[in-house]
Amino acid sequence: MHAPSGAQRDFTVLESTIAGLNAGKKGLDAEHESASALLADLDERLLKLKDSATNAERERAALAARKEALEVGLNRKDGAKGTARGQRRSISRMAPGQWLP
């Protein structure tokens, strides 16, 4: 037997490197498939969460508008009562013969 030449050794090293890369590629393919499935699941969950957030914001806005409308109604009722009380007080402080504005 004779010793391998430098080119033969380089070829053997490259051949071993390529074989190692191919073996690692199978693992990478499986990792990629797993990561792709996880990404699809997370995208779906994100879409559902965005929909829930949109619905919650709509409900919050509707409730805020309702609260404001109720407050305006209450303020009008309170204001009308206050105005009537104020007119009675003004009239009671008027001197005989004075006219209301």
C-alpha positions in Angstrom: 0.0 0.0 0.0 1.1 3.5 -0.6 0.3 6.7 1.3 -2.5 8.9 -0.1 -1.5 12.0 -1.9 -2.3 15.5 -0.7 -5.1 15.8 -3.2 -6.6 12.5 -2.1 -6.5 13.6 1.6 -8.1 16.9 0.6 -10.8 15.0 -1.3 -11.5 12.7 1.7 -11.7 15.7 4.1 -14.2 17.5 1.8 -16.2 14.3 1.3 -16.5 13.9 5.1 -17.5 17.5 5.5 -20.2 17.2 2.9 -21.5 14.0 4.5 -21.7 15.8 7.8 -23.5 18.7 6.3 -26.1 16.4 4.6 -26.7 14.7 8.0 -27.3 18.0 9.6 -29.6 19.1 6.8 -32.2 16.5 7.8 -32.2 17.9 11.3 -32.5 21.5 10.0 -35.5 20.4 7.7 -37.3 19.0 10.7 -36.6 22.2 12.8 -37.8 24.4 9.9 -41.0 22.4 9.6 -41.6 22.7 13.4 -40.8 26.4 13.4 -43.1 27.0 10.4 -46.0 25.2 12.2 -45.4 27.2 15.4 -45.3 30.4 13.4 -48.6 29.6 11.7 -50.2 28.8 15.1 -48.9 32.1 16.6 -50.1 34.0 13.6 -53.6 32.6 14.0 -53.6 33.3 17.8 -52.4 36.9 17.0 -55.3 37.4 14.6 -57.8 36.2 17.2 -56.3 38.5 19.8 -56.4 41.5 17.5 -60.1 40.7 16.8 -60.8 40.5 20.5 -59.0 43.8 21.1 -61.0 45.5 18.3 -64.2 44.2 19.7 -63.3 45.3 23.2 -62.4 48.8 22.0 -65.7 49.1 20.2 -67.6 48.0 23.3 -65.5 50.5 25.4 -66.3 53.3 23.0 -70.1 52.4 23.1 -70.1 52.3 26.9 -68.2 55.6 27.1 -70.8 57.2 24.7 -73.6 55.8 26.8 -72.1 57.1 30.0 -71.6 60.6 28.5 -75.2 60.6 27.3 -76.5 59.6 30.7 -74.4 62.3 32.4 -75.7 65.0 30.0 -79.2 63.9 30.8 -78.6 64.1 34.5 -76.9 67.5 34.2 -79.9 68.8 32.3 -82.3 67.6 34.9 -80.1 69.0 37.7 -79.6 72.3 35.8 -83.3 72.7 35.3 -84.0 72.2 39.0 -81.2 74.7 39.8 -82.6 77.3 37.4 -86.1 76.9 38.8 -84.7 77.3 42.4 -82.7 80.3 41.3 -85.7 82.0 39.7 -87.8 81.5 42.9 -85.0 83.0 44.9 -84.7 86.0 42.6 -88.4 86.6 42.7 -88.5 86.3 46.5 -85.8 89.0 46.7 -87.5 91.5 44.4 -89.1 94.5 45.7 -92.8 95.1 45.1 -93.4 96.5 41.5 -90.1 95.1 40.0 -90.2 93.2 36.8 -88.4 90.1 35.8 -85.8 90.5 33.0 
